[in-house]
Amino acid sequence: MKKQYTLLMTLVALLAVSISALAQKKKGAAPENPEAGKFKVEQSKLLPKLKRLAITELTVNYKLTTTAKTIVREKGAGKIAGARVTAYLEFTDSEPTPEDFQGITDHFYRYFQKQLKANGIDTVGWNEIVASEFYQKIGDDEKDDDKKEGGGNAWVVSTANKGKIVHNGMVGFAGNKGKRAADFAEQFGTAASFKVNVDFAEVLVNLELKTTARKDLYDGWYYPESTSKKYTWGVHAQMMVGDPENKQASYIWAQKGWPEFVLQWRDIAVAGEYSESMTEDASKARSGLAKQFAFSKELTPVLVQATRAKYIAAAKNAVERWVDAFVARAVSMRN
Protein backbone atom coordinates (compact mmCIF):
# COMPACT_ATOMS: atom_id res chain seq x y z
CA MET A 1 0.00 0.00 0.00
CA LYS A 2 2.86 2.35 0.89
CA LYS A 3 4.52 1.72 -2.49
CA GLN A 4 1.25 2.46 -4.31
CA TYR A 5 0.87 5.71 -2.37
CA THR A 6 4.44 6.74 -3.22
CA LEU A 7 3.88 5.94 -6.90
CA LEU A 8 0.64 7.95 -6.89
CA MET A 9 2.33 10.98 -5.34
CA THR A 10 5.15 10.75 -7.88
CA LEU A 11 2.65 10.74 -10.75
CA VAL A 12 0.81 13.72 -9.25
CA ALA A 13 4.10 15.64 -8.99
CA LEU A 14 5.02 14.84 -12.60
CA LEU A 15 1.57 15.94 -13.77
CA ALA A 16 1.91 19.21 -11.90
CA VAL A 17 5.28 19.87 -13.53
CA SER A 18 3.85 19.09 -16.99
CA ILE A 19 0.89 21.42 -16.48
CA SER A 20 3.22 24.17 -15.31
CA ALA A 21 5.45 23.71 -18.36
CA LEU A 22 2.47 23.86 -20.70
CA ALA A 23 1.21 26.99 -19.00
CA GLN A 24 4.56 28.67 -19.63
CA LYS A 25 4.20 27.98 -23.35
CA LYS A 26 0.80 29.60 -23.70
CA LYS A 27 0.30 32.65 -25.87
CA GLY A 28 2.28 35.63 -24.66
CA ALA A 29 4.35 33.62 -22.18
CA ALA A 30 7.86 34.83 -21.53
CA PRO A 31 10.09 33.45 -24.30
CA GLU A 32 13.26 31.52 -23.55
CA ASN A 33 15.51 34.17 -25.10
CA PRO A 34 15.95 36.74 -22.27
CA GLU A 35 16.18 39.62 -24.75
CA ALA A 36 12.90 38.72 -26.46
CA GLY A 37 10.87 40.33 -23.70
CA LYS A 38 12.22 43.73 -24.75
CA PHE A 39 9.81 43.85 -27.68
CA LYS A 40 6.66 45.82 -26.87
CA VAL A 41 4.21 43.48 -28.61
CA GLU A 42 2.10 42.08 -25.78
CA GLN A 43 -1.12 43.33 -27.38
CA SER A 44 -0.27 42.27 -30.93
CA LYS A 45 -3.02 40.58 -32.91
CA LEU A 46 -0.79 39.79 -35.89
CA LEU A 47 2.24 38.04 -34.39
CA PRO A 48 0.22 35.20 -32.80
CA LYS A 49 -1.08 34.34 -36.29
CA LEU A 50 2.27 34.70 -38.05
CA LYS A 51 2.83 31.86 -40.51
CA ARG A 52 4.57 33.77 -43.28
CA LEU A 53 6.39 37.10 -43.28
CA ALA A 54 7.32 39.28 -46.24
CA ILE A 55 10.12 41.69 -45.28
CA THR A 56 9.49 44.53 -47.71
CA GLU A 57 12.04 46.85 -46.10
CA LEU A 58 14.88 46.60 -43.62
CA THR A 59 16.42 50.00 -42.91
CA VAL A 60 19.23 50.35 -40.40
CA ASN A 61 20.62 53.50 -38.78
CA TYR A 62 24.26 53.00 -37.79
CA LYS A 63 25.16 55.51 -35.09
CA LEU A 64 28.52 57.26 -35.37
CA THR A 65 27.84 59.79 -32.60
CA THR A 66 25.58 59.09 -29.64
CA THR A 67 24.43 61.45 -26.89
CA ALA A 68 22.70 60.95 -23.55
CA LYS A 69 20.84 63.86 -21.96
CA THR A 70 19.04 64.56 -18.72
CA ILE A 71 17.05 67.46 -17.25
CA VAL A 72 16.36 67.57 -13.53
CA ARG A 73 13.90 69.73 -11.60
CA GLU A 74 14.54 69.86 -7.88
CA LYS A 75 11.48 69.37 -5.70
CA GLY A 76 10.64 72.23 -3.42
CA ALA A 77 13.27 74.68 -4.62
CA GLY A 78 12.10 74.31 -8.22
CA LYS A 79 15.63 74.59 -9.61
CA ILE A 80 16.23 73.15 -13.08
CA ALA A 81 19.50 71.95 -14.56
CA GLY A 82 20.60 69.67 -17.34
CA ALA A 83 23.56 67.67 -18.52
CA ARG A 84 24.65 65.81 -21.59
CA VAL A 85 27.54 63.59 -22.58
CA THR A 86 28.46 62.52 -26.10
CA ALA A 87 30.46 59.57 -27.38
CA TYR A 88 32.11 59.62 -30.81
CA LEU A 89 33.08 56.53 -32.78
CA GLU A 90 36.57 56.90 -34.21
CA PHE A 91 38.30 54.36 -36.45
CA THR A 92 42.00 53.81 -35.90
CA ASP A 93 42.70 52.57 -39.43
CA SER A 94 40.05 53.57 -41.98
CA GLU A 95 36.35 54.40 -41.81
CA PRO A 96 33.79 51.88 -43.08
CA THR A 97 32.65 52.60 -46.61
CA PRO A 98 29.01 52.74 -47.76
CA GLU A 99 29.62 49.25 -49.15
CA ASP A 100 30.66 48.05 -45.68
CA PHE A 101 27.42 49.30 -44.12
CA GLN A 102 25.47 47.80 -47.02
CA GLY A 103 27.19 44.48 -46.39
CA ILE A 104 26.15 44.49 -42.72
CA THR A 105 22.56 45.32 -43.64
CA ASP A 106 22.34 42.63 -46.32
CA HIS A 107 23.77 40.13 -43.82
CA PHE A 108 21.05 41.27 -41.39
CA TYR A 109 18.37 40.56 -44.01
CA ARG A 110 19.71 37.14 -44.97
CA TYR A 111 20.07 36.05 -41.35
CA PHE A 112 16.52 37.27 -40.63
CA GLN A 113 15.11 35.20 -43.50
CA LYS A 114 17.11 32.17 -42.38
CA GLN A 115 16.00 32.33 -38.74
CA LEU A 116 12.34 32.80 -39.63
CA LYS A 117 12.39 29.64 -41.74
CA ALA A 118 14.34 27.73 -39.11
CA ASN A 119 11.54 28.48 -36.64
CA GLY A 120 8.64 27.47 -38.88
CA ILE A 121 7.77 30.90 -40.29
CA ASP A 122 7.77 30.98 -44.08
CA THR A 123 9.31 33.91 -45.95
CA VAL A 124 8.94 35.66 -49.30
CA GLY A 125 11.85 35.99 -51.71
CA TRP A 126 13.18 39.46 -52.45
CA ASN A 127 12.58 39.14 -56.20
CA GLU A 128 8.91 38.34 -55.58
CA ILE A 129 8.54 41.42 -53.39
CA VAL A 130 10.24 43.69 -55.92
CA ALA A 131 8.04 42.37 -58.75
CA SER A 132 4.79 43.09 -56.89
CA GLU A 133 2.54 46.00 -57.87
CA PHE A 134 2.70 47.33 -54.31
CA TYR A 135 6.48 47.63 -54.41
CA GLN A 136 6.70 48.82 -58.01
CA LYS A 137 4.45 51.80 -57.31
CA ILE A 138 6.52 53.04 -54.37
CA GLY A 139 8.59 56.02 -55.48
CA ASP A 140 12.36 56.24 -55.17
CA ASP A 141 12.24 59.82 -53.91
CA GLU A 142 12.09 58.77 -50.25
CA LYS A 143 15.33 56.79 -50.41
CA ASP A 144 18.31 58.51 -48.78
CA ASP A 145 21.47 56.70 -47.68
CA ASP A 146 23.42 59.80 -46.66
CA LYS A 147 24.66 60.60 -43.17
CA LYS A 148 22.04 62.03 -40.83
CA GLU A 149 22.36 64.02 -37.64
CA GLY A 150 20.29 65.70 -34.96
CA GLY A 151 20.07 66.13 -31.21
CA GLY A 152 23.72 65.36 -30.66
CA ASN A 153 23.48 62.14 -32.68
CA ALA A 154 24.79 61.22 -36.11
CA TRP A 155 24.23 58.09 -38.16
CA VAL A 156 24.51 56.44 -41.54
CA VAL A 157 21.40 54.93 -43.15
CA SER A 158 21.45 51.69 -45.13
CA THR A 159 18.57 49.67 -46.58
CA ALA A 160 18.78 45.94 -47.28
CA ASN A 161 19.29 44.99 -50.92
CA LYS A 162 19.46 48.73 -51.67
CA GLY A 163 15.69 48.64 -51.54
CA LYS A 164 13.09 51.37 -51.34
CA ILE A 165 11.70 53.07 -48.26
CA VAL A 166 8.35 51.30 -48.02
CA HIS A 167 6.97 53.01 -44.93
CA ASN A 168 7.74 56.35 -43.30
CA GLY A 169 6.77 57.96 -40.01
CA MET A 170 4.35 56.91 -37.29
CA VAL A 171 1.13 56.66 -39.30
CA GLY A 172 -0.22 53.89 -41.49
CA PHE A 173 -0.63 53.65 -45.25
CA ALA A 174 -3.38 55.78 -46.73
CA GLY A 175 -5.48 55.85 -49.90
CA ASN A 176 -4.43 53.74 -52.86
CA LYS A 177 -1.18 52.73 -51.17
CA GLY A 178 -3.20 51.27 -48.31
CA LYS A 179 -5.31 49.29 -50.77
CA ARG A 180 -2.22 47.97 -52.56
CA ALA A 181 -0.66 47.05 -49.21
CA ALA A 182 -3.75 44.98 -48.34
CA ASP A 183 -3.65 43.27 -51.74
CA PHE A 184 0.04 42.50 -51.21
CA ALA A 185 -0.72 40.91 -47.83
CA GLU A 186 -3.53 38.86 -49.38
CA GLN A 187 -1.06 37.45 -51.90
CA PHE A 188 2.00 36.96 -49.68
CA GLY A 189 0.76 36.93 -46.09
CA THR A 190 1.76 39.23 -43.26
CA ALA A 191 4.18 41.95 -44.39
CA ALA A 192 6.53 44.28 -42.57
CA SER A 193 8.80 47.28 -42.91
CA PHE A 194 11.57 47.10 -40.29
CA LYS A 195 13.48 50.11 -38.92
CA VAL A 196 16.38 49.33 -36.59
CA ASN A 197 19.00 51.41 -34.81
CA VAL A 198 22.52 50.01 -34.23
CA ASP A 199 24.43 52.05 -31.65
CA PHE A 200 28.13 51.55 -30.89
CA ALA A 201 27.90 52.37 -27.17
CA GLU A 202 25.63 52.67 -24.18
CA VAL A 203 25.87 56.19 -22.74
CA LEU A 204 24.44 57.11 -19.34
CA VAL A 205 24.28 60.44 -17.51
CA ASN A 206 22.78 61.37 -14.15
CA LEU A 207 22.44 64.69 -12.33
CA GLU A 208 21.60 65.36 -8.69
CA LEU A 209 20.60 68.83 -7.45
CA LYS A 210 20.68 70.01 -3.87
CA THR A 211 19.77 73.53 -2.83
CA THR A 212 20.72 75.00 0.54
CA ALA A 213 18.41 77.82 1.62
CA ARG A 214 19.80 81.25 2.48
CA LYS A 215 20.62 81.91 6.11
CA ASP A 216 20.70 85.16 8.04
CA LEU A 217 22.13 84.52 11.49
CA TYR A 218 21.50 88.12 12.60
CA ASP A 219 24.97 88.30 14.06
CA GLY A 220 26.68 89.86 11.12
CA TRP A 221 26.77 86.67 9.06
CA TYR A 222 24.59 86.04 6.00
CA TYR A 223 24.78 82.94 3.75
CA PRO A 224 23.08 83.20 0.33
CA GLU A 225 21.15 80.35 -1.21
CA SER A 226 23.41 77.88 -3.00
CA THR A 227 22.82 74.90 -5.29
CA SER A 228 25.24 72.03 -5.69
CA LYS A 229 25.24 69.74 -8.70
CA LYS A 230 26.61 66.21 -8.81
CA TYR A 231 27.20 64.65 -12.22
CA THR A 232 27.75 60.95 -12.83
CA TRP A 233 28.12 59.47 -16.27
CA GLY A 234 29.56 56.53 -18.12
CA VAL A 235 30.18 55.11 -21.59
CA HIS A 236 30.18 51.38 -22.28
CA ALA A 237 31.55 50.37 -25.67
CA GLN A 238 29.07 47.63 -26.52
CA MET A 239 26.56 47.37 -29.35
CA MET A 240 23.00 48.45 -28.57
CA VAL A 241 20.17 47.54 -30.97
CA GLY A 242 16.76 49.16 -30.73
CA ASP A 243 14.25 51.60 -32.18
CA PRO A 244 15.43 54.48 -34.40
CA GLU A 245 15.60 57.95 -32.87
CA ASN A 246 14.32 59.82 -35.93
CA LYS A 247 10.55 59.29 -35.54
CA GLN A 248 10.58 56.01 -37.46
CA ALA A 249 9.34 52.61 -36.33
CA SER A 250 8.92 49.07 -37.61
CA TYR A 251 5.49 48.53 -39.15
CA ILE A 252 3.63 45.25 -39.72
CA TRP A 253 0.35 44.64 -41.53
CA ALA A 254 -1.93 41.92 -42.88
CA GLN A 255 -4.81 41.77 -45.34
CA LYS A 256 -7.35 42.22 -42.55
CA GLY A 257 -7.20 43.86 -39.16
CA TRP A 258 -5.35 46.88 -37.88
CA PRO A 259 -1.69 47.33 -38.77
CA GLU A 260 0.75 47.50 -35.86
CA PHE A 261 3.99 49.20 -34.90
CA VAL A 262 6.68 46.93 -33.48
CA LEU A 263 8.51 48.81 -30.73
CA GLN A 264 10.95 47.91 -27.98
CA TRP A 265 10.77 48.56 -24.25
CA ARG A 266 14.55 48.84 -24.16
CA ASP A 267 17.52 48.41 -26.47
CA ILE A 268 19.10 44.99 -26.72
CA ALA A 269 22.62 45.19 -25.29
CA VAL A 270 25.04 42.88 -27.08
CA ALA A 271 27.92 41.78 -24.87
CA GLY A 272 31.40 41.76 -26.31
CA GLU A 273 34.14 44.36 -26.34
CA TYR A 274 35.21 45.53 -29.78
CA SER A 275 36.91 48.86 -29.06
CA GLU A 276 40.66 49.36 -28.91
CA SER A 277 40.48 52.18 -26.36
CA MET A 278 38.35 54.99 -24.95
CA THR A 279 39.56 58.46 -24.08
CA GLU A 280 38.10 61.87 -23.21
CA ASP A 281 38.48 64.64 -25.78
CA ALA A 282 37.51 68.16 -24.70
CA SER A 283 38.00 69.47 -28.24
CA LYS A 284 34.82 67.66 -29.30
CA ALA A 285 32.62 69.71 -26.92
CA ARG A 286 30.04 72.00 -28.47
CA SER A 287 30.42 75.75 -28.21
CA GLY A 288 28.36 78.86 -28.80
CA LEU A 289 24.67 79.59 -28.39
CA ALA A 290 23.54 76.02 -29.12
CA LYS A 291 25.45 74.83 -26.08
CA GLN A 292 24.13 77.59 -23.80
CA PHE A 293 20.48 77.13 -24.65
CA ALA A 294 20.32 73.34 -24.81
CA PHE A 295 21.88 72.35 -21.46
CA SER A 296 23.69 74.08 -18.64
CA LYS A 297 26.49 71.53 -18.54
CA GLU A 298 28.22 69.54 -21.24
CA LEU A 299 30.47 66.83 -19.90
CA THR A 300 33.73 66.00 -21.62
CA PRO A 301 33.03 63.93 -24.76
CA VAL A 302 34.47 60.43 -25.11
CA LEU A 303 36.14 58.88 -28.13
CA VAL A 304 35.45 55.19 -28.65
CA GLN A 305 38.24 53.93 -30.87
CA ALA A 306 38.00 50.75 -32.92
CA THR A 307 39.34 49.14 -36.05
CA ARG A 308 37.10 48.93 -39.07
CA ALA A 309 37.15 45.10 -39.10
CA LYS A 310 36.27 44.75 -35.41
CA TYR A 311 33.39 47.21 -35.75
CA ILE A 312 31.93 45.38 -38.75
CA ALA A 313 32.17 42.02 -36.98
CA ALA A 314 30.54 43.45 -33.84
CA ALA A 315 27.73 45.05 -35.85
CA LYS A 316 26.97 41.80 -37.67
CA ASN A 317 26.85 39.94 -34.37
CA ALA A 318 24.58 42.62 -32.91
CA VAL A 319 21.96 42.42 -35.66
CA GLU A 320 21.98 38.63 -35.39
CA ARG A 321 21.17 38.88 -31.68
CA TRP A 322 18.30 41.26 -32.52
CA VAL A 323 16.90 38.76 -35.02
CA ASP A 324 17.19 35.91 -32.51
CA ALA A 325 15.25 37.93 -29.94
CA PHE A 326 12.51 39.03 -32.36
CA VAL A 327 11.97 35.54 -33.76
CA ALA A 328 11.90 34.05 -30.25
CA ARG A 329 9.25 36.59 -29.25
CA ALA A 330 7.14 35.87 -32.32
CA VAL A 331 7.35 32.10 -31.79
CA SER A 332 6.39 32.44 -28.12
CA MET A 333 3.16 34.23 -29.10
CA ARG A 334 1.84 31.62 -31.51
CA ASN A 335 -1.76 30.51 -31.01
N, C-alpha and C positions, 0 to 999 in steps of 0.2 A: 504493500500500500504506500509506504514511504517513497519507494522508487517511482511509482506512478505519479505521486504528488510532485516530486522533483522534476519529472519529465514534463508534467503539465505546466509548471511554473516557468520552465525553460522555454516552452513553446509560446507562452504568453509574452515573455520578455522579447523573444525574436519577432513576434507579431507587432509588438509596440515599436520596436526599432524600424521595422519595415514601413509601418504607417507613418512614422516620423520622417523617414527618408522620402516617401512619396509626397508628403506634404511640402517638403522643401523644394520639390521639383514642380510645384503648381505654378500657374501663370503668375509672372511678376515676382517670383521668389528670387532671393539674392543669388546671382550667378556665381560660379566657382572662381572665375577670374576676379580678383579683388578690385581691379580698376574698372570693371564693367559697371559697377554701381554709380560711377561718376556721370553716366549719361542720364539726362533729365527726361526720361521717356515713360515714367510710371503710368501716365494716363493715355498712352498711345493706343489707338484702335487699329493701326496698320501693321505694326511690328508683330503682334501675335498671329497675324494671318499671313506673314511673309513666307512665300514659297519660291518666289522668283524676284530678282531685283535687277533693274536696268540702271546702271550708273551713267547718267547722261552727262555729268560734269563732275570733275574733281579738281577744285582749285585750292592751291596751297599758298599761304603767306609765310615766307621765311623771314623771320625777324633778324635784323642786323644791328638794331639798336632797341633796347627795351628799358622802359622807365616805370618805376613804382612811385606812387604819390599818396599822400595822406593829408587830410585837413582835420584839425581837432578844435572843438569848442569846449572850453572849460566850463563845467557846471558852476553856477553861482556867480562867479566873476564875469562870465560871458566873454572871456578872451578867446580870440581865434588865432590860430597859427597853422602853418603848413610846412611840409617838407617833401622833397623829392630826391631820388637817387637814380642815376642812369648807368646802365652797363652797355659798353660798345664791344662788338665782336671784331677782332682784328686778326688777320691771317699773317702768319710769320713767314710764309713762302710766297704764295700767290692767291688772289681771290678766286672763288668759284666763278665760272663763266655761266652765262645763261643756259648753255648746254648741260652744265653740271646740275643746275637746279631742275632742268627739264628731266634729266635722268633720274633724279630722286623721285620726282612726281610720277613718272611713268612706272617706276618700280613700285611705288605706293599703289597705283591702279592695278597692276598685275597681281600683286600680293593680295589685294582686296578681293579680286575675282577668284583667286585660288582658294582663299579661306572660306568664302561664301560656299563654294561648291563642296569643299571638304566637310562642311557642316550641314549639308543637305539643302542648301538654298541655291536654286538654279540662277544662272546669270544670262545676260544678253551680250553678244559679241559687239565690239565697237563698230564694225562695219555695218551691222544691222541698224544700230542707233543712228549713225551718220546718214544712212540711206532713207530714213523715215521722213515723212512730210513734216512732222513736228520739228525735227532738227534742221531740216533744209530751210525752213522759213524763219529761222532765228538769224537775225542780222549779225554781221561781224563787227559792227561799230562799238559794241560793248567790250570787246576783247582788249586788254591792256596788260602787257607783261612787264611794264617799266617799274622802276623803284617807286615806292610810295612812302609817305611820311606824314606824321601828325601826332600831336600830343606827346612829344618826346620819344616817339617810336618811329622806326623806319624798317621797311621790309621789301622783299622782292616777291612778285606774284608769278606763279607758274601754274598752268592748267594741263592736266593729263592729256597726252596724245595731241597736244597743241590744239585742243578743242575750243569750242565756243563757250561763252558765258551764257548758260541756259537760264539761270534765275538770278535776280538781283534784289537786294533789299530785304525788308521784313514784312512784305505783303505777298499774297498769292498771285497766280496768273489771272489775267483778266481778258474779257472779250474773246476774240477768235483764238488767241494763244491758249486760253484756258480750255476751249473746246478741243483744240488739237492735242493738248496735253492729256485730256481724258481719253481721246481716241488712241493715243500712243499707249496709255496704260491698259486699255482694253486689248490691244494687240500683244503687248509684251509683259504685262503684269505690273506690279508696283515699280515706280520709278523714283529716282532721287537725283538731286544736285547737292554735292557735298562741298562744304567750305571748311577748311581746317587751317589752324595757325600752328606753326612750328617755331617755338622760341628756343634760343640757345642757352638761357639761364633763368633761374628763379630769383627774382629780386624782391626783397622785403624792406619796408621802412616803417618805423613806429615813432610817435612823438608823444611825450608826456608834458603837460602844462601844470604848473603850480604857482598860484598867485598868493603872495603874502600881503595882507592889508596894511594900509598906512598906519603909523603909530605916532601919537603925540603924547609924550610922557609928562608934559607940563613942567619939566624941570630944565628946560633949555635944549632938550633933545627931541628931534622930530625925524621919523623914518618914513620916507615916501613908499607908496605901493611898489612892489617889485614882482616880476614874473620870471620864473626860471623855466627853461626848456631843456628836456633831455631827449636826445635823438639816439635811436638804435637802428641799425640797418645791416643788411647782409646780402651777398650775392653768391649763389650756388651755381656753378657751371655744370648744369645738367639739362638735358632736353625736356621741354614742357610742351605738350600737345593739347590743344583745346580749341575753343571757339575764336573766330577772328575778332579783331577789335575795331573793325571799320564798318560796323552796322550791317554785317552780312551773317548769314546763318545757313546751315544745311537744311534742305527742304525735301520732303518726301510726299508723294501723292499716289493715288490709285484711281481707277475708273470711277468708283463711287465713294462717297463719304468725304469728310473734310480733309484737306491736306494738313500736314503737320510740320512743325519745325523741330529739328533734332538738335537739342542744346546739351551742354554739360554743366553739372553742378560745380565742378572744379577741373582744372587742367590735369592731364595724366603726366605725372613725373616719371621720367625714364632714367633709372639708375645707370651709372657708368660715367666715369670721368673721361673727357676727351680733350680738355684744354691743356696747353703746355704750361701756362702760368696766368696769374691774375695780378694786376697792379693798379694803383690809383693814379689818375692823371688829371691834375687840376686844370690843365690847358683845355680840356674838353667841356668845362663848365660853360653854361650859357651866360650871356652878358646883356646889358641894356634893358630897355623897358619891358621886354617880354619876361625877363627874369623877375623884375620887381613886381609886376602885376600878377603873375601866375602863383608864386609861392614866396613866402618870406625867407626860406632857407633852401639852398641847393647844396646837397652834400657832394663831396668830391666824387666825380665819376670813376668808374672802374673799367679797365680794359681786360676783356677775356681773350686771351691769345690762344690760337690753335692753328694746326696745319690744315691745309685744304683737304687732304685725304682723310684725316681723322674726323673732321666736321662732316664730310659726306657720309662716312660710315656710320657716325652717330645719328645723323638725320634719317638714314634708311632704317636703322634699328628702331628709332622713335616712331616712325609712321607704321611700322609693323606692329608695334605694341598697341598703337591706337586701333588698328584693324582687329587685332585679337580681342581687345576689350569690347569693341562695338559688336562684333559677331557673337561673342559670348553673351552679351546682353540681349541681342535679338533672339538667340536660341533659347535663352531662359524664359522668354515671354511667349513661347509658342502655345497655342491652344491644345 
